[in-house]
């Protein structure tokens, strides 16, 4: 028989079998909301990530500082559908827009337009997308993705024109307001401090579970008579 040391082998087998049973449980829908372990932890980390990604008050202050600053840009959109979506939301935001093919000519008060976008982002962050959809008569996700396209192109144009302050604020609105509100839309925000116990438990479990499998392999191999020993140093005569 291959087993040379029954006691460590049996202990290793116990660890391996229990490890697999726990793994099966992790992939079973036994967690809150009918989720499996991976879905539950992924959902939790998304909620915590959203809770630590609320920068809108600061972004709003910076956008208001640009009120009274006029802008005039020409943007190249990808297709006619984008053009129509952009016209609708730009006009609703109080700016002026003209078109020539898939080109948009947008002008107006930069601060006021950015402030409107930040308010839309705030509504989306709070999962109140219906407010955004009602204003523009478009799906809220389409509205936000269109704003993202417009501001991304505007950022590049303002950089070309060496308007550093304006381009920085536009980029901040994109990175700190638009993108988080769109990416986390529909997710409930939670603070890390409110879930400190759960986070600590998950971290401890992850470390122990990793060691669990390692020790299972170690004892199984030990039971089979396979072990690593430090090589003896040969002394020269």
WOBELCOR-V560079 format. One record per pair of residues at least 12 apart in sequence whose ideal C-beta (glycine too) atoms are under 8 Angstrom apart, sorted by the first residue. I is the first residue (numbers start at 1). J is the second residue. D is the distance in whole Angstrom. If there is no record, write none. Layout:
BEGIN
i->I j->J d->D
i->I j->J d->D
END
This chain:
BEGIN
i->2 j->224 d->6
i->2 j->225 d->8
i->3 j->223 d->6
i->3 j->224 d->6
i->4 j->223 d->7
i->4 j->224 d->6
i->4 j->225 d->4
i->5 j->222 d->6
i->5 j->223 d->5
i->5 j->225 d->7
i->6 j->223 d->7
i->7 j->223 d->8
i->8 j->219 d->5
i->8 j->222 d->4
i->8 j->223 d->5
i->9 j->219 d->7
i->9 j->220 d->6
i->9 j->222 d->7
i->9 j->223 d->2
i->9 j->224 d->7
i->10 j->223 d->7
i->11 j->219 d->5
i->11 j->223 d->8
i->12 j->215 d->8
i->12 j->216 d->5
i->12 j->217 d->7
i->12 j->218 d->7
i->12 j->219 d->3
i->12 j->220 d->4
i->12 j->221 d->8
i->12 j->222 d->7
i->12 j->223 d->6
i->13 j->216 d->8
i->13 j->220 d->7
i->15 j->212 d->6
i->15 j->213 d->8
i->15 j->215 d->6
i->15 j->216 d->4
i->15 j->219 d->7
i->16 j->213 d->8
i->16 j->216 d->4
i->16 j->217 d->8
i->16 j->220 d->7
i->18 j->212 d->8
i->19 j->209 d->8
i->19 j->212 d->5
i->19 j->213 d->5
i->19 j->216 d->6
i->22 j->209 d->7
i->22 j->212 d->8
i->25 j->37 d->7
i->26 j->38 d->7
i->41 j->202 d->6
i->43 j->187 d->8
i->44 j->190 d->8
i->44 j->195 d->7
i->44 j->198 d->7
i->44 j->202 d->8
i->46 j->184 d->7
i->46 j->187 d->5
i->47 j->187 d->6
i->47 j->188 d->6
i->47 j->189 d->6
i->47 j->190 d->4
i->48 j->190 d->6
i->48 j->191 d->8
i->48 j->192 d->5
i->48 j->195 d->6
i->48 j->199 d->8
i->49 j->184 d->7
i->50 j->125 d->8
i->50 j->180 d->7
i->50 j->184 d->4
i->50 j->187 d->5
i->50 j->188 d->8
i->50 j->189 d->4
i->50 j->190 d->8
i->51 j->189 d->4
i->51 j->190 d->5
i->51 j->191 d->5
i->51 j->192 d->7
i->52 j->191 d->8
i->52 j->192 d->7
i->53 j->180 d->4
i->53 j->184 d->7
i->54 j->125 d->7
i->54 j->180 d->8
i->54 j->189 d->7
i->55 j->176 d->4
i->55 j->177 d->7
i->55 j->180 d->7
i->56 j->118 d->6
i->56 j->121 d->6
i->56 j->122 d->5
i->56 j->125 d->6
i->56 j->176 d->7
i->56 j->177 d->5
i->56 j->181 d->8
i->58 j->176 d->7
i->59 j->118 d->6
i->59 j->121 d->8
i->59 j->172 d->6
i->59 j->173 d->6
i->59 j->176 d->5
i->59 j->177 d->5
i->60 j->115 d->7
i->60 j->118 d->5
i->60 j->119 d->8
i->60 j->122 d->8
i->62 j->169 d->5
i->62 j->172 d->6
i->63 j->111 d->6
i->63 j->114 d->4
i->63 j->115 d->5
i->63 j->117 d->8
i->63 j->118 d->5
i->63 j->169 d->6
i->63 j->173 d->6
i->64 j->111 d->6
i->64 j->115 d->6
i->65 j->111 d->7
i->65 j->169 d->8
i->66 j->110 d->5
i->66 j->111 d->3
i->66 j->114 d->6
i->66 j->165 d->8
i->66 j->166 d->7
i->66 j->169 d->6
i->67 j->109 d->6
i->67 j->111 d->3
i->67 j->112 d->6
i->67 j->115 d->7
i->68 j->109 d->7
i->68 j->111 d->6
i->69 j->109 d->7
i->69 j->110 d->5
i->69 j->111 d->6
i->69 j->166 d->7
i->70 j->107 d->7
i->70 j->108 d->7
i->70 j->109 d->6
i->70 j->110 d->7
i->71 j->106 d->8
i->71 j->107 d->6
i->71 j->108 d->7
i->71 j->109 d->8
i->71 j->110 d->4
i->71 j->154 d->8
i->71 j->158 d->8
i->71 j->166 d->7
i->72 j->105 d->8
i->72 j->106 d->8
i->72 j->107 d->4
i->73 j->105 d->8
i->73 j->106 d->6
i->73 j->107 d->8
i->73 j->153 d->8
i->73 j->154 d->5
i->73 j->157 d->5
i->73 j->158 d->7
i->74 j->103 d->6
i->74 j->104 d->7
i->74 j->105 d->5
i->74 j->106 d->8
i->74 j->157 d->7
i->75 j->103 d->7
i->75 j->104 d->5
i->75 j->106 d->7
i->75 j->150 d->7
i->75 j->153 d->4
i->75 j->154 d->7
i->75 j->157 d->7
i->76 j->102 d->6
i->76 j->103 d->6
i->76 j->104 d->8
i->76 j->153 d->7
i->77 j->102 d->5
i->77 j->103 d->7
i->77 j->104 d->6
i->77 j->149 d->7
i->77 j->153 d->8
i->78 j->102 d->7
i->78 j->149 d->8
i->79 j->102 d->7
i->80 j->102 d->6
i->82 j->102 d->8
i->82 j->146 d->7
i->82 j->149 d->6
i->83 j->99 d->6
i->83 j->102 d->6
i->83 j->104 d->6
i->85 j->138 d->7
i->85 j->142 d->6
i->85 j->143 d->8
i->85 j->146 d->5
i->86 j->104 d->6
i->86 j->146 d->6
i->86 j->149 d->7
i->86 j->150 d->6
i->87 j->99 d->7
i->87 j->104 d->7
i->88 j->136 d->6
i->88 j->137 d->7
i->88 j->138 d->7
i->89 j->136 d->5
i->89 j->138 d->7
i->89 j->143 d->6
i->89 j->146 d->6
i->89 j->147 d->7
i->90 j->104 d->8
i->90 j->106 d->6
i->90 j->113 d->8
i->90 j->150 d->7
i->92 j->135 d->6
i->92 j->136 d->5
i->93 j->112 d->8
i->93 j->113 d->5
i->93 j->116 d->4
i->93 j->117 d->7
i->94 j->108 d->7
i->94 j->109 d->7
i->94 j->112 d->6
i->94 j->113 d->7
i->94 j->116 d->7
i->95 j->107 d->7
i->95 j->108 d->3
i->95 j->109 d->7
i->95 j->112 d->8
i->95 j->113 d->5
i->96 j->108 d->6
i->104 j->150 d->8
i->106 j->150 d->7
i->106 j->154 d->8
i->110 j->166 d->6
i->110 j->170 d->8
i->114 j->169 d->7
i->114 j->170 d->7
i->114 j->173 d->5
i->117 j->147 d->5
i->117 j->151 d->7
i->117 j->173 d->6
i->117 j->177 d->7
i->117 j->178 d->7
i->118 j->173 d->6
i->118 j->177 d->5
i->120 j->132 d->5
i->120 j->135 d->8
i->120 j->143 d->7
i->120 j->144 d->7
i->120 j->147 d->7
i->120 j->181 d->8
i->121 j->144 d->7
i->121 j->173 d->8
i->121 j->177 d->4
i->121 j->178 d->5
i->121 j->180 d->8
i->121 j->181 d->4
i->122 j->177 d->8
i->122 j->181 d->7
i->124 j->140 d->6
i->124 j->144 d->6
i->124 j->181 d->4
i->124 j->182 d->6
i->124 j->185 d->5
i->125 j->180 d->7
i->125 j->181 d->4
i->125 j->184 d->7
i->125 j->185 d->8
i->125 j->189 d->8
i->127 j->185 d->7
i->127 j->186 d->6
i->127 j->187 d->8
i->127 j->188 d->8
i->129 j->141 d->7
i->129 j->185 d->6
i->132 j->144 d->7
i->140 j->185 d->8
i->141 j->182 d->7
i->141 j->185 d->7
i->144 j->178 d->6
i->144 j->181 d->7
i->144 j->182 d->5
i->144 j->185 d->8
i->145 j->182 d->7
i->147 j->178 d->6
i->148 j->174 d->7
i->148 j->178 d->5
i->148 j->179 d->7
i->148 j->182 d->7
i->151 j->170 d->5
i->151 j->173 d->6
i->151 j->174 d->5
i->151 j->178 d->7
i->152 j->174 d->6
i->154 j->170 d->6
i->155 j->167 d->5
i->155 j->170 d->5
i->155 j->171 d->5
i->155 j->174 d->7
i->158 j->170 d->6
END
